Amino acid sequence: MVLVIKSFMAFTVPKGIKSSWTRLWRQDIILYSIVCLKTSYLCFLVLLINSLVLFLLTVTVFLSTLTPKFYFALTVTSSFISGLIFVFEWWHFRKYGTSFIEQVSVSHLRPLIGGAENGPPAPVAFSANSGENETNRQNMPECKVWRNPLNLFRGAEYSRYMWVTGKEPLTYYDMNLSAQDHQNFFTCDTDALRPSDTVMQKAWRERNPQARIKAAYQALELNNDCATAYVLLAEEEATTIVDAEKYFKQALKAGETIYRRSQNCHSQSPQHEAQLRRDTNVLVYVKRRLAMCARKLGRIREAVKMMRDLMKEFPLLSMLNIHENLLEALLELQAYADVQAVLAKYDDISLPKSAAICYTAALLKARAVSERFSPETASKRGLSTAEINAVEAIHRAVEFNPHVPKYLLEMKSLVLPPEHILKRGDSEAVAYAFFHLQHWKRIEGALNLLHCTWEGTFHEVSVYPQKELPFFIHFTAGLCSFSAMLALLTHQFPELMVIFAKAVSIVSVVGLA
């Protein structure tokens, strides 16, 4: 027996037979798995079909129990809700110029799906960096909100209007933009290291003018050489231009000291460089406002000299539009040759266009022919070369901003110019006409030439601006109309509309299934 067991244990299966058994065993397992999967899938399909049939039967029974009154109430409610959405969309578009649904979608849904937000551009700071300024100048769109280069003083000029009329001369939106500008121009990251600058950083955020003035005095108690505190007092507390000039002179004295100190250590760290940029902003702002004070007080030649010196000292700051202040002062001096030289230097290629540039160029061209211009004579003999050049210059100006002529011709009443203007918009026209109407009146026949030629610029292409209705206004209007039509049909033909609604519902359910 032992020998038999030993001989059986010593028996070995041939190699070929062993591999065949292994292969057959694996094939059986694979076939068994496939059969099991197919069986499971068929069972799942049977269960799914049974569930769908049961669901369709349930839906059919539910729809059969609905009365025509239900469908009528449903369509009326749908029409009412879509009508409310349409009215709200229309109101929002008329007031703000954008679609509310589109705005919410862009603001909240687009970031969730990975889209980039198109936020409003940040205000441009007074930077002395040539590369930054060239890039900003090339990328700056024409139709954009800009700070008014000839903006009035709040305390000495805007406040007078409020004292007389009891009405605010500036909108909340305009003042909010100015607050953002002040924080961008007059603050930096190192303000926390100096108590006076910390106080002023809070002052620029204050909405109440009295709170801002109080904070400025607190900053001066901490540091008598706080230039930004003098700037705030000059802008808002001074009730006359003379008082504002005194404050600005104190700000200039303090600002120059701080600027020289920042120049000596600006290369030590990025924080020192940011502080130098802020101190440059303050110095340029103060010098510009001092020049404007001199212009308002009748010292026009002094103002022109200060503006020219400022443009020479900071030649890369053309984005501040100091040349527009210079143009207005030179026009007041009737130095038309100097005006032409400034226009030639700051041409439209290297600088974003403005109403001041376009209409001043048109004024100089009109000056050459306006005294002898007569519409009757021109219609008989035709226009001369100089008259053609003047008319073309007026047409170019009107194409850029078509709102200006009505203010220059006093067809629309003037109001105080805002602190910010929209290029090519009505606010820019108000700001230009407020300061330049007297220069057009001084040149005999200039307004007559403008009156005779400006309307010829308008044609179907140049109606400005044209706003297309947003998609969602069309969509909500169509949805409201369609729902109202269904409600009317349901009211007139209840039985037929019930059959139609049931058929559509069943087809929709089958399609989804």
C-alpha positions in Angstrom: 0.0 0.0 0.0 2.8 2.3 0.8 4.5 1.6 -2.5 1.2 2.5 -4.4 0.9 5.8 -2.6 4.6 6.6 -3.2 4.2 5.8 -6.9 1.0 8.0 -7.2 2.8 10.9 -5.5 5.8 10.4 -7.8 3.4 10.7 -10.9 3.6 14.0 -12.7 1.1 15.5 -15.2 2.7 16.2 -18.5 3.4 19.9 -19.2 1.2 20.2 -22.2 -1.9 18.7 -20.5 -1.4 21.0 -17.5 -1.4 24.1 -19.6 -4.5 23.0 -21.5 -6.4 22.4 -18.2 -5.4 25.9 -17.0 -6.5 27.6 -20.2 -9.9 25.7 -20.2 -10.5 26.7 -16.6 -9.9 30.4 -17.3 -12.2 30.3 -20.3 -15.0 28.7 -18.2 -14.6 31.5 -15.6 -14.8 34.2 -18.2 -17.8 32.7 -19.9 -19.6 32.3 -16.6 -18.9 36.0 -15.7 -20.3 37.2 -19.1 -23.4 35.1 -18.7 -23.9 36.5 -15.2 -23.5 40.1 -16.4 -25.9 39.6 -19.3 -28.5 38.1 -17.0 -28.1 40.9 -14.5 -28.4 43.5 -17.3 -31.6 41.9 -18.7 -33.1 41.8 -15.2 -32.2 45.5 -14.8 -33.8 46.4 -18.1 -37.0 44.5 -17.2 -37.2 46.3 -13.9 -36.5 49.7 -15.6 -39.2 49.1 -18.2 -41.7 48.1 -15.5 -40.8 51.3 -13.5 -41.2 53.5 -16.6 -44.5 51.9 -17.5 -45.7 52.4 -14.0 -44.5 56.0 -14.0 -46.2 56.7 -17.3 -49.4 55.2 -16.0 -49.2 57.3 -12.9 -48.6 60.5 -15.0 -51.4 59.6 -17.3 -53.8 59.1 -14.4 -52.6 62.3 -12.8 -53.1 64.3 -16.0 -56.5 62.8 -16.5 -57.6 64.2 -13.2 -56.6 67.8 -14.0 -59.3 70.1 -15.0 -59.3 73.0 -17.6 -59.3 75.4 -14.6 -55.9 74.1 -13.5 -54.3 74.7 -16.9 -55.8 78.1 -17.1 -54.5 79.0 -13.6 -51.1 77.6 -14.5 -50.8 79.6 -17.7 -52.1 82.8 -16.1 -49.6 82.4 -13.2 -46.8 81.7 -15.6 -47.7 84.8 -17.7 -47.9 87.0 -14.6 -44.5 85.9 -13.2 -42.7 86.2 -16.5 -44.4 89.7 -16.9 -43.0 90.8 -13.5 -39.5 89.6 -14.5 -39.8 91.4 -17.8 -40.9 94.7 -16.1 -38.0 94.4 -13.6 -35.5 93.7 -16.3 -36.7 96.7 -18.3 -36.6 99.0 -15.3 -33.1 97.8 -14.4 -31.8 98.3 -17.9 -33.3 101.8 -18.2 -31.8 102.8 -14.8 -28.4 101.1 -14.9 -27.9 100.2 -18.6 -27.4 96.5 -18.0 -29.5 93.3 -17.7 -30.0 92.2 -14.1 -30.1 88.5 -15.0 -27.0 88.8 -17.2 -25.2 90.7 -14.4 -26.0 88.1 -11.8 -24.9 85.3 -14.2 -21.6 87.0 -14.9 -20.9 87.9 -11.3 -22.0 84.6 -9.6 -22.2 81.8 -12.1 -19.2 82.6 -14.3 -16.6 82.2 -11.5 -18.1 78.8 -10.6 -17.6 77.5 -14.1 -14.0 78.9 -14.3 -14.7 82.1 -16.3 -12.8 85.3 -15.7 -14.6 88.3 -14.4 -14.5 91.5 -16.3 -14.4 93.9 -13.5 -14.1 97.7 -13.9 -10.5 98.9 -14.4 -8.8 100.3 -11.3 -8.1 104.0 -11.3 -4.8 105.0 -12.8 -2.3 106.4 -10.2 0.1 109.1 -10.9 3.1 106.9 -11.7 6.4 108.2 -13.0 7.3 104.9 -14.5 7.6 105.4 -18.3 6.7 101.8 -19.2 3.6 101.7 -17.1 2.3 105.0 -18.5 3.0 104.0 -22.1 1.1 100.7 -21.6 -1.8 102.5 -19.9 -2.0 105.1 -22.6 -2.2 102.5 -25.4 -4.7 100.3 -23.5 -7.0 103.1 -22.4 -10.4 103.0 -24.1 -12.0 106.2 -25.4 -15.4 105.6 -23.8 -14.3 105.5 -20.2 -14.9 107.4 -16.9 -12.0 109.9 -16.4 -11.3 112.3 -13.6 -12.3 115.8 -14.8 -9.0 117.7 -15.3 -10.7 121.0 -14.6 -12.8 119.9 -11.6 -14.0 122.6 -9.2 -13.1 122.9 -5.5 -15.7 121.4 -3.2 -15.4 123.9 -0.4 -14.9 127.1 -2.4 -17.1 126.3 -5.5 -19.4 123.3 -5.2 -20.5 124.3 -1.7 -21.7 127.7 -2.8 -24.3 126.0 -5.0 -25.5 124.0 -2.1 -25.7 127.1 0.1 -27.9 128.9 -2.4 -30.1 126.1 -3.7 -30.0 123.6 -0.8 -29.3 120.8 -3.3 -26.2 118.6 -3.6 -24.1 119.6 -6.6 -22.5 116.1 -6.9 -24.0 112.7 -7.2 -23.2 109.9 -4.7 -21.6 107.9 -7.6 -19.3 110.8 -8.5 -18.2 111.3 -4.9 -17.7 107.6 -4.4 -15.4 107.6 -7.5 -13.5 110.6 -6.0 -13.1 108.7 -2.7 -11.6 105.8 -4.6 -9.2 108.1 -6.4 -8.1 109.7 -3.1 -7.4 106.4 -1.6 -5.5 105.3 -4.6 -3.5 108.5 -5.0 -2.8 109.5 -1.4 -2.4 106.3 0.5 0.2 103.4 0.5 1.0 100.3 2.5 3.5 102.0 4.8 0.9 104.5 6.2 0.4 102.2 9.2 4.0 103.1 10.3 3.0 106.8 10.7 0.1 107.8 13.0 -0.8 110.9 10.9 -1.0 108.9 7.7 -3.1 106.3 9.4 -5.6 108.9 10.4 -5.7 110.3 6.9 -6.1 106.8 5.5 -9.4 106.6 7.5 -10.3 110.2 6.6 -10.3 109.5 2.8 -12.9 106.7 3.5 -15.2 108.9 5.5 -18.5 109.9 3.8 -19.3 112.8 6.1 -17.4 116.0 5.1 -17.2 117.2 8.7 -15.7 113.9 9.8 -13.1 114.2 7.1 -12.2 117.7 8.1 -12.0 116.7 11.8 -9.7 113.8 10.9 -7.4 116.2 8.9 -7.0 118.4 11.9 -6.2 115.3 14.1 -3.5 114.3 11.6 -2.0 117.8 11.8 -1.9 117.6 15.6 0.1 114.4 15.2 2.3 115.7 12.4 2.4 119.4 11.4 4.0 118.4 8.0 1.2 116.1 6.9 0.7 117.2 3.3 -2.4 115.1 2.6 -4.2 116.8 5.6 -3.6 120.2 4.0 -4.8 118.9 0.7 -8.1 117.8 2.3 -8.6 121.1 4.1 -7.9 123.0 0.9 -10.4 121.0 -1.1 -13.2 120.8 1.5 -12.9 123.3 4.3 -11.6 126.4 2.4 -14.6 128.5 1.4 -12.7 130.8 -1.0 -10.0 130.2 -3.6 -7.6 132.4 -1.6 -8.0 130.2 1.5 -7.6 127.1 -0.7 -4.3 128.5 -2.1 -3.0 129.1 1.4 -3.6 125.5 2.4 -2.1 124.2 -0.9 1.1 126.3 -0.3 1.5 124.6 3.1 0.9 121.3 1.5 3.5 122.1 -1.1 6.1 122.9 1.5 5.4 119.7 3.4 5.1 117.6 0.3 8.5 118.7 -1.2 10.3 117.8 2.1 8.7 114.4 2.2 9.3 113.8 -1.6 13.0 114.6 -1.3 13.3 112.2 1.7 11.5 109.4 -0.2 13.8 109.9 -3.3 16.9 109.2 -1.1 15.6 105.8 0.1 13.2 104.6 -2.6 15.5 101.8 -3.8 15.8 100.2 -0.4 12.6 98.1 -0.6 9.4 97.8 -2.5 7.6 99.5 0.4 9.9 102.6 0.0 9.2 102.6 -3.7 5.4 102.6 -3.1 5.9 105.5 -0.7 7.8 107.4 -3.3 5.0 106.9 -5.8 2.5 108.1 -3.2 4.6 111.2 -2.4 4.9 111.9 -6.1 1.2 111.8 -6.5 0.7 114.3 -3.7 3.4 116.7 -5.0 1.9 116.6 -8.6 -1.6 117.0 -7.3 -0.7 120.0 -5.1 1.3 121.8 -7.9 -1.5 121.3 -10.3 -4.2 122.7 -8.0 -1.9 125.6 -7.1 -1.8 126.4 -10.8 -5.6 126.2 -11.0 -5.9 128.5 -8.1 -3.7 131.1 -9.9 -5.8 130.7 -13.0 -9.0 131.3 -11.0 -7.5 134.3 -9.2 -6.6 136.0 -12.6 -2.9 135.3 -12.4 -3.0 133.5 -15.8 0.6 133.9 -16.9 1.8 132.6 -13.6 -0.6 129.6 -13.9 0.7 128.9 -17.4 4.3 128.9 -16.2 3.4 126.6 -13.3 1.7 124.1 -15.7 4.6 124.2 -18.1 7.1 123.6 -15.3 5.0 120.7 -14.0 4.9 119.1 -17.4 8.7 119.5 -17.8 9.4 118.1 -14.3 7.1 115.1 -14.8 7.0 114.6 -18.6 5.6 111.0 -18.3 2.4 112.1 -16.6 0.5 113.0 -19.7 -2.4 110.6 -18.6 -3.3 113.3 -16.0 -4.3 115.6 -18.9 -2.5 118.6 -17.5 -2.3 119.9 -21.1 -6.1 120.5 -21.0 -5.6 122.9 -18.1 -2.8 124.5 -20.1 -5.0 124.8 -23.2 -7.7 126.6 -21.3 -5.3 129.0 -19.7 -3.7 129.8 -23.1 -7.1 130.4 -24.7 -7.9 132.9 -21.9 -4.6 134.7 -22.8 -5.6 134.5 -26.5 -2.2 133.0 -27.2 -3.5 131.0 -30.2 0.0 130.2 -31.5 0.9 128.6 -28.2 -2.4 126.7 -28.2 -1.6 125.3 -31.7 1.9 124.3 -30.5 0.4 122.4 -27.5 -2.1 120.6 -29.8 0.8 119.7 -32.2 2.8 118.3 -29.3 0.0 116.3 -27.7 -1.6 115.1 -30.9 -4.2 112.4 -31.0 -1.7 109.6 -31.9 0.2 109.8 -28.6 -2.7 110.7 -26.4 -6.3 109.6 -26.0 -8.7 112.1 -27.6 -10.9 114.3 -25.7 -13.5 117.0 -26.3 -11.0 119.7 -25.3 -8.5 118.5 -27.9 -11.0 118.0 -30.8 -13.1 121.2 -30.2 -10.0 123.4 -29.5 -8.5 122.2 -32.9 -11.9 123.1 -34.5 -12.0 126.5 -32.8 -8.5 127.4 -34.2 -9.6 126.3 -37.7 -12.8 128.3 -37.4 -11.0 131.4 -36.1 -9.3 131.7 -39.5 -12.5 131.9 -41.5 -15.4 132.7 -39.0 -15.3 136.5 -39.3 -16.0 136.5 -43.1 -18.1 133.3 -43.2 -21.7 133.7 -44.5 -23.9 130.7 -45.4 -25.5 132.6 -48.3 -22.2 133.5 -49.8 -20.8 130.0 -49.3 -23.8 128.4 -51.0 -23.3 130.6 -54.1 -19.5 130.5 -54.6 -18.8 127.3 -52.7 -16.4 126.8 -49.7 -12.8 127.8 -49.8 -10.0 125.5 -48.7 -9.7 127.1 -45.3 -13.5 126.9 -44.8 -13.5 123.3 -45.9 -10.7 122.6 -43.3 -12.7 124.4 -40.6 -15.9 122.5 -41.4 -14.1 119.2 -41.5 -12.5 120.0 -38.1 -16.0 120.7 -36.7 -17.3 117.5 -38.1 -14.5 115.5 -36.6 -15.2 117.1 -33.2 -18.9 116.5 -33.4 -18.3 112.9 -34.4 -16.2 112.5 -31.3 -18.7 114.0 -28.9 -22.0 115.1 -30.5 -23.4 116.5 -27.2 -21.1 119.5 -27.1 -22.7 121.8 -29.8 -26.0 122.1 -28.0 -24.3 123.4 -24.9 -22.0 125.8 -26.8 -25.0 127.1 -28.8 -27.0 127.3 -25.5 -29.7 125.0 -26.8 -29.3 123.1 -23.5 -28.8 124.8 -20.1 -25.4 124.3 -18.4 -25.0 122.8 -14.9 -21.9 122.6 -12.7 -19.5 120.1 -14.2 -19.0 116.8 -12.3 -15.7 115.6 -10.8 -15.7 112.7 -13.2 -16.7 112.6 -16.9 -17.5 110.0 -19.4 -15.4 110.4 -22.5 -17.7 111.1 -25.5 -20.6 111.5 -23.2 -22.9 114.2 -22.0 -20.9 114.8 -18.8 -17.8 115.6 -20.9 -19.8 118.0 -23.0 -21.0 119.8 -19.8 -17.4 120.0 -18.5 -16.0 121.3 -21.8 -18.7 123.9 -22.4 -18.6 125.1 -18.8 -15.0 126.3 -19.2 -14.7 126.9 -23.0 -18.0 128.6 -23.9 -16.4 132.0 -23.2 -13.5 131.2 -25.6 -15.9 130.4 -28.5 -17.9 133.6 -27.8 -14.7 135.7 -27.9 -14.0 134.7 -31.5 -16.4 136.5 -33.7 -18.5 134.2 -35.9 -17.1 130.9 -34.4 -20.5 130.0 -32.9 -22.3 131.0 -36.1 -20.0 128.7 -38.1 -20.6 125.9 -35.6 -24.4 126.5 -35.8 -24.4 126.3 -39.6 -22.3 123.2 -40.0 -22.6 120.9 -36.9 -25.9 119.3 -37.8 -24.6 118.1 -41.2 -22.4 115.7 -39.3 -25.3 113.6 -38.1 -26.3 110.7 -40.3 -27.6 107.2 -39.6 -24.2 105.8 -38.7 -23.3 108.5 -36.2 -26.3 108.5 -33.9 -24.6 108.1 -30.6 -24.9 106.2 -28.4 -27.1 103.3 -29.5 -27.9 100.6 -27.0 -29.1 97.3 -28.0 -31.6 95.6 -25.7 -30.1 92.7 -23.8 -31.0 89.1 -24.7 -32.9 88.5 -21.5 -35.3 91.4 -22.1 -36.3 89.8 -25.4 -36.4 86.4 -23.8 -38.7 87.5 -20.9 -40.9 89.5 -23.2 -41.3 86.4 -25.5 -42.0 84.2 -22.5 -44.6 86.5 -21.1 -46.3 86.9 -24.5 -46.3 83.1 -25.1 -47.7 82.4 -21.6 -50.4 85.0 -22.1 -51.4 83.5 -25.4 -51.6 80.0 -23.9 -53.8 81.5 -21.1 -56.1 83.1 -23.6 -56.4 79.9 -25.7 -57.0 77.8 -22.5 -59.8 80.2 -21.6 -61.4 80.1 -25.0 -60.9 76.4 -25.9 -60.5 74.6 -22.6 -61.2 71.0 -23.7 -58.9 71.3 -26.8 -56.1 72.8 -24.7 -56.4 70.1 -22.1 -55.9 67.4 -24.7 -53.0 69.3 -26.2 -51.4 69.8 -22.7 -51.8 66.1 -21.9 -50.3 65.1 -25.2 -47.3 67.4 -24.8 -46.8 66.3 -21.2 -46.8 62.6 -22.2 -44.4 63.2 -25.1 -42.1 65.1 -22.9 -42.1 62.4 -20.2 -41.4 59.7 -22.9 -38.6 61.8 -24.3 -37.0 62.3 -20.9 -37.4 58.6 -20.2 
